[in-house]
Amino acid sequence: MIIKLLVEGGSMKPGPAISQKLGPLGINLGKVMQDVNKSTESFKGLKVPVELDVNPKTKTFSVKVSSPPVAELLKKELGLELGSGSAKKIKVGNLSIEQVISISKTKLDHMLAKDLKKAVKSVVGSCVSLGILVEDKEAKEIEQDIVAGKYDKEIKEEKTQAAPEKLQKLSQYFAEVKRKQDAMLKKEEEAKAAAEAAAAAQATTAAPAAPGAATAGEATAGKAAAPGTPAAPAEAGKKQEVKEQKKK
């Protein structure tokens, strides 16, 4: 029986998903985790596909480790925990073509690509969705360059190490890209906060008076002639004069 798992390299831990898959088989979970962690130690920090070939009768098993997904290898290469949540707008790194070739060679035996060039193009395709630049360019542009043969020499020679000077330039370029991105995001956040404040102020101004509450004009009128309030002295004098004239 084949059981497929996706574990963190060198750090497989017990959990509901693991127990649900392996518990009913009656195999030793502690031994499974020990063997898997030993087999995946070289992929520490990465999500690694693992297959357990279990014999339910003898309760024995064997471990087969596959290469981590391309996305995991790309993130490890750049020291990232996550890719971009908005790949078209936000970039998270800048790779050399040599780094891409290195990852492609690692994955080649596990890919549908028939040769290294197609594998390199496939890995660059993953850079598109993660928001990763390659050679200071959008990954989609690099895909076209690969098809056009621009990197045939590097791919044919299987170059997997970029010169330190080149890596430094790529890093400097990305630092400027990130600076501009951060400024743009800050500006957007400030605009959003201002819009929310304006909307809140408008809502407060336009809020209707509570039921039974008098408006400012009604309150003034009420003060001038409130029912049951004694008349002002001057008004009382005029009424007295009218009464005396009627008597005469």
HUJO-V722681 format. One record per residue. RES is the residue in one small letter. SS is DSSP state (2 for helix, 1 for strand, 0 for the rest). PHI is phi in whole degrees, -180 to 180 (999 if undefined). BURIAL is 1 if it has 16 or more other ideal C-beta (glycine too) atoms within 10 Angstrom, else 0. Layout:
BEGIN
res=RES ss=SS phi=PHI burial=BURIAL
res=RES ss=SS phi=PHI burial=BURIAL
END
This chain:
BEGIN
res=m ss=0 phi=999 burial=0
res=i ss=1 phi=-97 burial=0
res=i ss=1 phi=-115 burial=1
res=k ss=1 phi=-100 burial=0
res=l ss=1 phi=-132 burial=1
res=l ss=1 phi=-123 burial=0
res=v ss=1 phi=-121 burial=1
res=e ss=1 phi=-82 burial=0
res=g ss=1 phi=-52 burial=1
res=g ss=0 phi=74 burial=1
res=s ss=0 phi=-139 burial=0
res=m ss=0 phi=-64 burial=1
res=k ss=0 phi=-128 burial=0
res=p ss=0 phi=-68 burial=0
res=g ss=0 phi=-166 burial=0
res=p ss=2 phi=-55 burial=0
res=a ss=2 phi=-64 burial=0
res=i ss=2 phi=-65 burial=1
res=s ss=2 phi=-62 burial=0
res=q ss=2 phi=-66 burial=0
res=k ss=2 phi=-80 burial=0
res=l ss=2 phi=-100 burial=1
res=g ss=2 phi=-53 burial=0
res=p ss=2 phi=-63 burial=0
res=l ss=2 phi=-82 burial=1
res=g ss=0 phi=74 burial=0
res=i ss=0 phi=-90 burial=1
res=n ss=0 phi=-74 burial=0
res=l ss=2 phi=-64 burial=0
res=g ss=2 phi=-61 burial=0
res=k ss=2 phi=-68 burial=0
res=v ss=2 phi=-60 burial=1
res=m ss=2 phi=-63 burial=1
res=q ss=2 phi=-61 burial=0
res=d ss=2 phi=-69 burial=1
res=v ss=2 phi=-66 burial=1
res=n ss=2 phi=-64 burial=1
res=k ss=2 phi=-67 burial=0
res=s ss=2 phi=-74 burial=1
res=t ss=0 phi=-108 burial=1
res=e ss=2 phi=-58 burial=0
res=s ss=2 phi=-71 burial=0
res=f ss=2 phi=-107 burial=1
res=k ss=1 phi=-55 burial=0
res=g ss=0 phi=89 burial=0
res=l ss=0 phi=-116 burial=1
res=k ss=1 phi=-81 burial=0
res=v ss=1 phi=-124 burial=1
res=p ss=1 phi=-73 burial=1
res=v ss=1 phi=-130 burial=1
res=e ss=1 phi=-116 burial=0
res=l ss=1 phi=-106 burial=1
res=d ss=1 phi=-96 burial=0
res=v ss=1 phi=-104 burial=1
res=n ss=1 phi=-103 burial=0
res=p ss=0 phi=-60 burial=0
res=k ss=0 phi=-76 burial=0
res=t ss=0 phi=-92 burial=0
res=k ss=0 phi=63 burial=0
res=t ss=1 phi=-102 burial=0
res=f ss=1 phi=-155 burial=1
res=s ss=1 phi=-129 burial=0
res=v ss=1 phi=-113 burial=1
res=k ss=1 phi=-123 burial=0
res=v ss=1 phi=-105 burial=1
res=s ss=0 phi=-100 burial=1
res=s ss=0 phi=-67 burial=1
res=p ss=0 phi=-59 burial=1
res=p ss=0 phi=-57 burial=1
res=v ss=2 phi=-55 burial=1
res=a ss=2 phi=-59 burial=1
res=e ss=2 phi=-66 burial=1
res=l ss=2 phi=-66 burial=1
res=l ss=2 phi=-65 burial=1
res=k ss=2 phi=-65 burial=1
res=k ss=2 phi=-65 burial=1
res=e ss=2 phi=-59 burial=1
res=l ss=2 phi=-100 burial=1
res=g ss=0 phi=69 burial=0
res=l ss=0 phi=-103 burial=1
res=e ss=0 phi=-92 burial=0
res=l ss=0 phi=-135 burial=0
res=g ss=0 phi=-84 burial=1
res=s ss=0 phi=-76 burial=1
res=g ss=0 phi=-82 burial=0
res=s ss=0 phi=-145 burial=0
res=a ss=0 phi=-58 burial=1
res=k ss=0 phi=-72 burial=0
res=k ss=0 phi=-103 burial=0
res=i ss=0 phi=-118 burial=1
res=k ss=0 phi=-103 burial=1
res=v ss=0 phi=-117 burial=1
res=g ss=1 phi=-178 burial=1
res=n ss=1 phi=-144 burial=1
res=l ss=1 phi=-101 burial=1
res=s ss=0 phi=-87 burial=1
res=i ss=2 phi=-65 burial=1
res=e ss=2 phi=-65 burial=1
res=q ss=2 phi=-64 burial=1
res=v ss=2 phi=-65 burial=1
res=i ss=2 phi=-63 burial=1
res=s ss=2 phi=-61 burial=1
res=i ss=2 phi=-66 burial=1
res=s ss=2 phi=-63 burial=1
res=k ss=2 phi=-66 burial=0
res=t ss=2 phi=-63 burial=1
res=k ss=2 phi=-96 burial=1
res=l ss=2 phi=-53 burial=1
res=d ss=2 phi=-69 burial=0
res=h ss=2 phi=-109 burial=0
res=m ss=0 phi=-112 burial=0
res=l ss=0 phi=-79 burial=0
res=a ss=0 phi=-61 burial=1
res=k ss=0 phi=-86 burial=0
res=d ss=0 phi=-145 burial=0
res=l ss=2 phi=-65 burial=0
res=k ss=2 phi=-61 burial=1
res=k ss=2 phi=-69 burial=1
res=a ss=2 phi=-66 burial=1
res=v ss=2 phi=-61 burial=1
res=k ss=2 phi=-62 burial=1
res=s ss=2 phi=-66 burial=1
res=v ss=2 phi=-65 burial=1
res=v ss=2 phi=-62 burial=1
res=g ss=2 phi=-60 burial=0
res=s ss=2 phi=-69 burial=1
res=c ss=2 phi=-64 burial=1
res=v ss=2 phi=-59 burial=1
res=s ss=2 phi=-73 burial=0
res=l ss=2 phi=-87 burial=1
res=g ss=0 phi=80 burial=1
res=i ss=1 phi=-107 burial=1
res=l ss=1 phi=-81 burial=1
res=v ss=1 phi=-132 burial=1
res=e ss=0 phi=55 burial=1
res=d ss=0 phi=70 burial=1
res=k ss=1 phi=-121 burial=0
res=e ss=0 phi=-61 burial=1
res=a ss=2 phi=-59 burial=1
res=k ss=2 phi=-63 burial=0
res=e ss=2 phi=-67 burial=0
res=i ss=2 phi=-65 burial=1
res=e ss=2 phi=-57 burial=1
res=q ss=2 phi=-66 burial=0
res=d ss=2 phi=-64 burial=1
res=i ss=2 phi=-65 burial=1
res=v ss=2 phi=-61 burial=0
res=a ss=2 phi=-76 burial=0
res=g ss=0 phi=93 burial=0
res=k ss=0 phi=-62 burial=0
res=y ss=0 phi=-112 burial=1
res=d ss=2 phi=-59 burial=0
res=k ss=2 phi=-63 burial=0
res=e ss=2 phi=-63 burial=1
res=i ss=2 phi=-69 burial=1
res=k ss=2 phi=-63 burial=0
res=e ss=0 phi=-82 burial=0
res=e ss=0 phi=53 burial=0
res=k ss=0 phi=-73 burial=0
res=t ss=0 phi=-119 burial=1
res=q ss=0 phi=-126 burial=0
res=a ss=0 phi=-90 burial=1
res=a ss=0 phi=-63 burial=0
res=p ss=2 phi=-55 burial=0
res=e ss=2 phi=-64 burial=0
res=k ss=2 phi=-67 burial=0
res=l ss=2 phi=-62 burial=1
res=q ss=2 phi=-65 burial=0
res=k ss=2 phi=-65 burial=0
res=l ss=2 phi=-63 burial=1
res=s ss=2 phi=-66 burial=0
res=q ss=2 phi=-65 burial=0
res=y ss=2 phi=-63 burial=0
res=f ss=2 phi=-67 burial=1
res=a ss=2 phi=-60 burial=0
res=e ss=2 phi=-70 burial=0
res=v ss=2 phi=-60 burial=1
res=k ss=2 phi=-65 burial=0
res=r ss=2 phi=-60 burial=0
res=k ss=2 phi=-67 burial=0
res=q ss=2 phi=-63 burial=1
res=d ss=2 phi=-63 burial=0
res=a ss=2 phi=-65 burial=0
res=m ss=2 phi=-64 burial=0
res=l ss=2 phi=-65 burial=0
res=k ss=2 phi=-64 burial=0
res=k ss=2 phi=-63 burial=0
res=e ss=2 phi=-65 burial=0
res=e ss=2 phi=-65 burial=0
res=e ss=2 phi=-65 burial=0
res=a ss=2 phi=-64 burial=0
res=k ss=2 phi=-66 burial=0
res=a ss=2 phi=-64 burial=0
res=a ss=2 phi=-66 burial=0
res=a ss=2 phi=-65 burial=0
res=e ss=2 phi=-67 burial=0
res=a ss=2 phi=-66 burial=0
res=a ss=2 phi=-65 burial=0
res=a ss=2 phi=-65 burial=0
res=a ss=2 phi=-66 burial=0
res=a ss=2 phi=-64 burial=0
res=q ss=2 phi=-66 burial=0
res=a ss=2 phi=-65 burial=0
res=t ss=2 phi=-67 burial=0
res=t ss=2 phi=-65 burial=0
res=a ss=0 phi=-87 burial=0
res=a ss=0 phi=-66 burial=0
res=p ss=0 phi=-70 burial=0
res=a ss=0 phi=-68 burial=0
res=a ss=0 phi=-66 burial=0
res=p ss=0 phi=-55 burial=0
res=g ss=0 phi=86 burial=0
res=a ss=0 phi=-82 burial=0
res=a ss=0 phi=-83 burial=0
res=t ss=0 phi=-76 burial=0
res=a ss=2 phi=-60 burial=0
res=g ss=2 phi=-67 burial=0
res=e ss=2 phi=-66 burial=0
res=a ss=2 phi=-64 burial=0
res=t ss=2 phi=-67 burial=0
res=a ss=2 phi=-65 burial=0
res=g ss=2 phi=-64 burial=0
res=k ss=2 phi=-67 burial=0
res=a ss=2 phi=-72 burial=0
res=a ss=0 phi=-147 burial=0
res=a ss=0 phi=-74 burial=0
res=p ss=0 phi=-60 burial=0
res=g ss=0 phi=81 burial=0
res=t ss=0 phi=-90 burial=0
res=p ss=0 phi=-60 burial=0
res=a ss=0 phi=-69 burial=0
res=a ss=0 phi=-66 burial=0
res=p ss=2 phi=-53 burial=0
res=a ss=2 phi=-64 burial=0
res=e ss=2 phi=-67 burial=0
res=a ss=2 phi=-64 burial=0
res=g ss=2 phi=-65 burial=0
res=k ss=2 phi=-64 burial=0
res=k ss=2 phi=-65 burial=0
res=q ss=2 phi=-65 burial=0
res=e ss=2 phi=-63 burial=0
res=v ss=2 phi=-63 burial=0
res=k ss=2 phi=-64 burial=0
res=e ss=2 phi=-65 burial=0
res=q ss=2 phi=-64 burial=0
res=k ss=2 phi=-68 burial=0
res=k ss=2 phi=-64 burial=0
res=k ss=0 phi=-71 burial=0
END
